[in-house]
Each structure stands twice: as C-alpha cells, then as structure tokens.
Amino acid sequence: QVQLEESGGGLVQAGGSLRLSCAASGRIFSTDHMGWFRQAPGKEREFVATNLWVGDTYYRDYADSVKGRFTIFRDGTKTTVYLQMNSLRPEDTAVYYCAASNRVGVPVGDFVKGSTWQYWGQGTQVTVSS
C-alpha cells in the first residue's frame, strides 16, 4: 500500500508563504495521482490542487480560491509532492491533507471529489494570522 506523511505546516502572517511537503512511500509510482485537500473547522473537506497523468497528457488543477497563489509540483524522484503557498490569507487556515490514488479510468473531473482518493496522510495544520 501507500503511506503519506505531510510536513511544512505552521503559523504564518497574512501575505506570507509556506511550502508543504508530502512524502510518499510504499507501492507508489510516478504515474500515480497525488493531490491536496484541506479542511477548516466546521467545514467540509475541500479540494485544493492535484497533478496527474491522463494518457500522455499531464494535468494540473486548482480550486478557484487558490489559483494564482498556490502551485503543486513533484520532485525528480516523484516520491514527494509539494504545495507552494504564496500570498496566504486567513481564510486559508485549515488542516491540509495529502492524497494519492492509483485508480485508472477515472474522469479528470472526479479528482476534485475526496471519495475518489484511496490514500490519505494525517494532515498538517496551516494557520494564517491577520
């Protein structure tokens, strides 16, 4: 199976930056899908970003609320996925979760749904102060 461990969360002032890391181990490959979700107190878990291969085409997708501010990328070994978060806002405060999936034949649009993903990390807290 796949194990995921997030790191890099913390407290940052509004307008600042953080880089989250998700280290993957186990039976994971470069073509497996990885992404980020977040959950604020009292709210549903929501999609943040994902990168994935569909055939020979590489896709990145972001929630509207983070477009232009957040960037998802993977390292050269494809065993770690990062979320670079810039221009952070108090409303970005949440527990951020890394997710992975090795399912095939899933429509691209379905990766914004938490139920699509098979593996989850424990989460890392991001708090943005005003």
N, C-alpha and C positions, 0 to 999 in steps of 0.2 A: 504494500500500500504506500501511500504518500503521506509524509509528515511535513507540516508547515509551521514555521516559527517567525513571528513578526518581531521587529525591533525598530527603534528610532523615534518612538513617540515621546511626548513630553509637553512641557509648558512653553509657549512662545507668545510674544506680543503680536497684536494685530499688525499685519503688513510684513511679518517675518516669514521665514521659510523653515521647513523640515523635510528631511528625506527619510521615508520609511523603507525598510528592507524586509523581505520575506525570503527566508532560506528554505529551500525545498530539499527533501531527502527521500530515499526510497525509490519506488518504481515510477520515476518521472522522466520525461523526455522533452527534447527541445520543441517538439510539435504539440505538446500538451498545452491546454489553455490555462492561463492564470489571470487573476484579476483582483480587484479591491472593492470591498463594500464597507459601509460604515453604519453605525447605529448610535443615535443620540438618545439620552434619557427620555422615555415616554414616546418615542417614535419607532416606526418600523425600520428594519434594516434596509438600506438603500444602496443601489448600485453607484459606484464611483468611477471605475475605469477597468478596462480589460485590453489585453492584446492576445491575438490568436491567429492561427493559420486556417484558411479555408481553401483547400486545394493548394495551389501555388501562390495564393494571394494573402498578403499579410494585412490584418486589420487592427486598428486601434479605435477604441470608442470611449467616450467620456460622458458623464452626466452633464446636463446643461449648466448646472450650478458650479462646475469646476473647469469648464472649458476655458482655455487660455491661461489658466493658473496652475493646473496640475499636469504632470507628464508621467506616463507609465513606460518603463523600459526594463529589459533584462540584461544581465551581464553576458560576457562572452561564452561562459560555460552553460548558460541557460538554466542554471540551478538556483538563481536568485532573481527575484523581480523587485523592482523599486517603484516607489511613488514619490516623485519630487513635487513638493507642495510649496508654491510661492504665493505671495500676496494673501496670506491667510487671514481669515475673518472669524469673528467669534462664532458665527453660525457653522463653521467647520468643526467645532468641538464635538467629538464623538469617539467611540471606540472603533478603530479601523481594523478590519479583518481581511486577511489574505485568503484567497480561494483558488482551487485548482480543479481541473476536470480533464479526463481522458476520453470522454464520450465522443463518438463520431456521429455524423449526420444530424447534428443539432443546428437548427436555423440560427443565423448570426444574432437575430433579434432576441432570441431566448436567453442569451447570456447576461441580459440585464435582470433576469429573474434569479433570486437566490436558490430556488429549488433545482435549477439546472446544475449547480455545482456539487461535486462529490466530496471534496476535502476542504477543511477549514482550519485556520490557525486559531489560537486562543485570543487574539486581539491585542492591540496596543493603544493606549489612551493618548489622544491628542487634545490638548486644551489650549485654546486661543483666548488670551485676555485682551480686554479693551484698553 
